Amino acid sequence: MASSSNLVTVNSAPHFQELLSSDLNRVSLINFWAPWAAPCVQMNDVVVELAKKHPGILALNVEAEEQADIAESFDIEAVPSFIVLRGHTLLARIAGADASALTKAIATHAAGSIPAYTPKSHTDAAPQAPQNGGGMETPEELDARLRRLMTQSKVVLFMKGNPAEPRCGFSRKISVLLKDQGVEFSSFDILQDEDVRQGLKKLNDWPTFPQLIINGELVGGLDIVQEMVETGEFADLIKA
């Protein structure tokens, strides 16, 4: 990525802390990205332009998986994601390739206007149409919807992002694995529906994503699927 004097690539957690602490009155833009995520390519260019337009800010590029400790400290679950700080104070959080929201946030805070921060949900710029009646589902209705989603096709992958634009490394790897195995599958982006995300954790007694479902039953996450592929068990399951 191109750089300017106020655009820095973070190479370690101590480096990150040193940069943030050097001026506690300065607005910092933290860009969590990954080289395999296509939306990050576009947003990296946006960050470059914002750094040029607002020379008073500090723009930090953090490769999320390489600097996992930093990403975890900000609860980064998908890329691209952006954190705007003044010193160590959170001003804004933008999830997804939302150039407009990021540009607006930087323009607002870099100008010195600091409205009360309203946490944003972890959604993309263009969310899917609500499927849950505005969050008014009863537990029974949610359970029924989850089971419909789990049986929409023989193989269903609940993941962060979609196979074309995954938003976490594990989701990317399992998508590639399924394609390499010649498996046809449908997918659901759990970042777009918090009810589905939390409901599946409870229903399947499995706390993380991705979750692979075959014939309406949970198989597991990336590690389990990889092991099943290596032993040949996965091929047998698909054929069954």
C-alpha positions as CSV (number, residue, x, y, z in Angstrom):
1,M,0.0,0.0,0.0
2,A,1.1,3.5,-0.7
3,S,2.0,5.6,2.3
4,S,2.4,9.1,3.5
5,S,4.0,10.5,6.7
6,N,0.8,10.0,8.7
7,L,0.0,6.6,7.3
8,V,1.9,3.8,9.1
9,T,1.9,0.0,8.8
10,V,1.9,-1.5,12.3
11,N,4.4,-4.3,12.8
12,S,3.8,-5.2,16.4
13,A,1.7,-4.6,19.5
14,P,4.4,-2.4,21.2
15,H,4.8,-0.4,17.9
16,F,1.0,0.1,17.9
17,Q,0.9,1.3,21.5
18,E,3.8,3.6,20.9
19,L,2.1,5.2,17.9
20,L,-1.2,5.7,19.7
21,S,0.4,7.1,22.9
22,S,2.6,9.6,21.1
23,D,-0.2,12.2,20.9
24,L,-3.4,11.6,23.0
25,N,-5.2,14.5,21.4
26,R,-4.8,13.2,17.8
27,V,-7.5,11.3,16.0
28,S,-6.4,7.9,14.8
29,L,-7.9,5.7,12.1
30,I,-7.1,2.0,12.5
31,N,-7.7,0.0,9.4
32,F,-8.0,-3.8,10.1
33,W,-7.5,-5.6,6.8
34,A,-6.3,-8.9,5.2
35,P,-4.5,-9.4,1.9
36,W,-7.0,-12.1,0.8
37,A,-10.1,-10.0,1.3
38,A,-11.1,-8.3,-1.9
39,P,-13.1,-5.5,-0.2
40,C,-9.9,-4.5,1.7
41,V,-8.1,-3.6,-1.6
42,Q,-10.7,-0.9,-2.3
43,M,-10.8,0.3,1.3
44,N,-7.0,0.5,1.6
45,D,-7.1,3.0,-1.2
46,V,-9.8,5.0,0.7
47,V,-7.6,5.0,3.8
48,V,-4.7,6.4,1.7
49,E,-6.8,9.2,0.4
50,L,-8.2,10.0,3.8
51,A,-4.7,10.2,5.2
52,K,-3.7,12.6,2.5
53,K,-6.9,14.7,2.9
54,H,-6.6,14.9,6.7
55,P,-2.8,15.3,7.5
56,G,-3.6,15.8,11.2
57,I,-4.9,12.3,11.7
58,L,-2.8,9.1,12.2
59,A,-3.8,6.3,9.9
60,L,-2.7,2.8,11.0
61,N,-2.8,-0.2,8.8
62,V,-3.1,-3.4,10.9
63,E,-3.1,-6.8,9.1
64,A,-5.7,-8.4,11.3
65,E,-4.5,-12.0,11.3
66,E,-0.8,-11.1,11.5
67,Q,-1.5,-8.8,14.4
68,A,-4.1,-11.0,16.1
69,D,-3.5,-9.5,19.6
70,I,-4.4,-6.0,18.4
71,A,-7.4,-7.3,16.5
72,E,-8.7,-9.2,19.5
73,S,-8.2,-6.2,21.8
74,F,-10.7,-4.3,19.6
75,D,-13.1,-7.3,19.1
76,I,-12.4,-7.4,15.4
77,E,-14.3,-10.4,14.0
78,A,-14.2,-9.6,10.3
79,V,-12.3,-7.5,7.7
80,P,-12.4,-4.8,6.6
81,S,-13.2,-3.1,9.9
82,F,-12.3,0.4,11.1
83,I,-11.8,2.0,14.5
84,V,-11.6,5.7,15.0
85,L,-10.0,6.9,18.2
86,R,-8.9,10.1,19.9
87,G,-6.0,9.1,22.0
88,H,-7.4,5.9,23.5
89,T,-11.1,7.0,23.4
90,L,-13.3,5.2,21.0
91,L,-15.1,7.6,18.6
92,A,-16.5,5.3,15.9
93,R,-16.5,1.7,14.7
94,I,-17.3,0.9,11.0
95,A,-17.6,-2.7,9.9
96,G,-17.4,-3.6,6.2
97,A,-16.4,-1.8,3.1
98,D,-18.5,1.3,3.8
99,A,-16.4,4.1,2.3
100,S,-19.1,6.7,2.8
101,A,-19.5,6.0,6.5
102,L,-15.7,6.0,7.1
103,T,-15.2,9.2,5.2
104,K,-18.0,10.9,7.1
105,A,-16.6,9.7,10.5
106,I,-13.1,11.0,9.7
107,A,-14.4,14.3,8.4
108,T,-16.5,14.7,11.6
109,H,-13.9,13.8,14.2
110,A,-10.9,15.2,12.4
111,A,-12.7,18.6,12.4
112,G,-12.9,18.4,16.2
113,S,-16.6,17.7,16.5
114,I,-17.0,14.8,18.9
115,P,-20.7,13.7,19.2
116,A,-21.6,11.0,21.6
117,Y,-20.6,7.6,20.2
118,T,-23.4,5.2,19.3
119,P,-22.1,1.7,18.9
120,K,-22.8,0.2,15.4
121,S,-23.7,-3.4,14.9
122,H,-21.3,-5.6,13.0
123,T,-23.1,-5.3,9.6
124,D,-22.0,-4.6,6.1
125,A,-22.8,-1.4,4.2
126,A,-25.6,-3.1,2.3
127,P,-27.3,-5.6,4.7
128,Q,-29.6,-8.3,3.6
129,A,-33.3,-7.6,3.9
130,P,-34.5,-8.4,7.4
131,Q,-35.7,-11.9,7.7
132,N,-36.9,-11.9,11.3
133,G,-39.8,-9.4,11.3
134,G,-37.7,-6.6,12.8
135,G,-36.4,-8.8,15.7
136,M,-39.9,-9.7,17.0
137,E,-39.6,-13.4,16.6
138,T,-40.6,-15.7,19.5
139,P,-38.0,-18.3,20.5
140,E,-40.1,-20.9,18.8
141,E,-40.3,-18.9,15.5
142,L,-36.5,-18.3,15.6
143,D,-35.9,-22.0,16.2
144,A,-38.1,-22.9,13.2
145,R,-36.3,-20.4,11.0
146,L,-32.9,-21.7,12.0
147,R,-33.9,-25.2,11.1
148,R,-35.2,-24.0,7.7
149,L,-31.9,-22.3,7.0
150,M,-30.0,-25.4,8.1
151,T,-32.0,-27.5,5.6
152,Q,-32.1,-25.1,2.7
153,S,-29.7,-27.4,0.9
154,K,-27.8,-30.6,1.6
155,V,-24.7,-28.6,2.6
156,V,-25.0,-25.2,4.2
157,L,-22.1,-23.1,5.4
158,F,-22.8,-20.4,8.1
159,M,-19.9,-18.1,7.7
160,K,-18.7,-14.5,8.0
161,G,-19.2,-12.9,4.7
162,N,-19.8,-15.1,1.6
163,P,-17.7,-17.4,-0.5
164,A,-16.9,-14.6,-3.0
165,E,-16.0,-12.1,-0.3
166,P,-15.2,-13.9,3.0
167,R,-14.7,-11.6,6.0
168,C,-12.5,-13.9,8.2
169,G,-9.7,-16.2,7.5
170,F,-11.5,-19.4,8.8
171,S,-14.5,-18.7,6.6
172,R,-12.2,-18.2,3.6
173,K,-10.3,-21.4,4.2
174,I,-13.4,-23.6,4.7
175,S,-15.0,-22.1,1.5
176,V,-11.9,-22.9,-0.5
177,L,-11.7,-26.4,1.1
178,L,-15.4,-27.2,0.1
179,K,-14.7,-25.9,-3.5
180,D,-11.6,-28.0,-3.7
181,Q,-13.6,-31.1,-2.7
182,G,-16.1,-30.3,-5.4
183,V,-18.9,-29.8,-2.9
184,E,-22.0,-27.8,-3.9
185,F,-23.1,-25.7,-0.9
186,S,-25.2,-22.7,0.0
187,S,-24.1,-20.1,2.5
188,F,-25.4,-17.7,5.0
189,D,-23.6,-14.5,6.3
190,I,-24.1,-14.6,10.0
191,L,-22.8,-11.0,10.2
192,Q,-26.0,-9.9,8.6
193,D,-28.4,-11.4,11.2
194,E,-27.5,-11.3,14.9
195,D,-30.6,-13.5,15.8
196,V,-29.3,-16.2,13.5
197,R,-25.8,-15.8,14.8
198,Q,-26.7,-16.2,18.5
199,G,-29.4,-18.7,17.8
200,L,-27.1,-21.1,16.0
201,K,-24.6,-20.9,18.8
202,K,-27.3,-22.1,21.2
203,L,-29.1,-24.6,18.9
204,N,-25.9,-26.3,17.8
205,D,-24.0,-25.9,21.1
206,W,-21.1,-24.5,19.1
207,P,-19.7,-21.1,20.0
208,T,-17.8,-20.1,16.9
209,F,-18.1,-19.7,13.2
210,P,-17.9,-20.9,10.5
211,Q,-20.4,-23.8,11.1
212,L,-20.8,-26.5,8.4
213,I,-24.2,-28.2,8.3
214,I,-24.8,-31.4,6.3
215,N,-28.3,-32.9,6.0
216,G,-29.5,-30.5,8.7
217,E,-26.9,-31.5,11.3
218,L,-23.8,-29.7,12.5
219,V,-20.6,-31.2,11.3
220,G,-18.3,-28.6,12.9
221,G,-15.9,-25.8,12.1
222,L,-12.8,-25.6,10.0
223,D,-10.5,-27.8,12.1
224,I,-13.0,-30.7,12.2
225,V,-13.8,-30.5,8.5
226,Q,-10.1,-30.5,7.6
227,E,-9.5,-33.6,9.7
228,M,-12.5,-35.3,8.2
229,V,-11.2,-34.6,4.7
230,E,-7.7,-36.0,5.6
231,T,-9.2,-39.2,6.9
232,G,-11.7,-39.7,4.0
233,E,-14.6,-39.4,6.4
234,F,-15.8,-36.2,4.8
235,A,-16.1,-37.8,1.3
236,D,-18.1,-40.6,2.8
237,L,-20.4,-38.2,4.6
238,I,-21.1,-36.2,1.4
239,K,-21.9,-39.4,-0.5
240,A,-24.2,-40.7,2.1
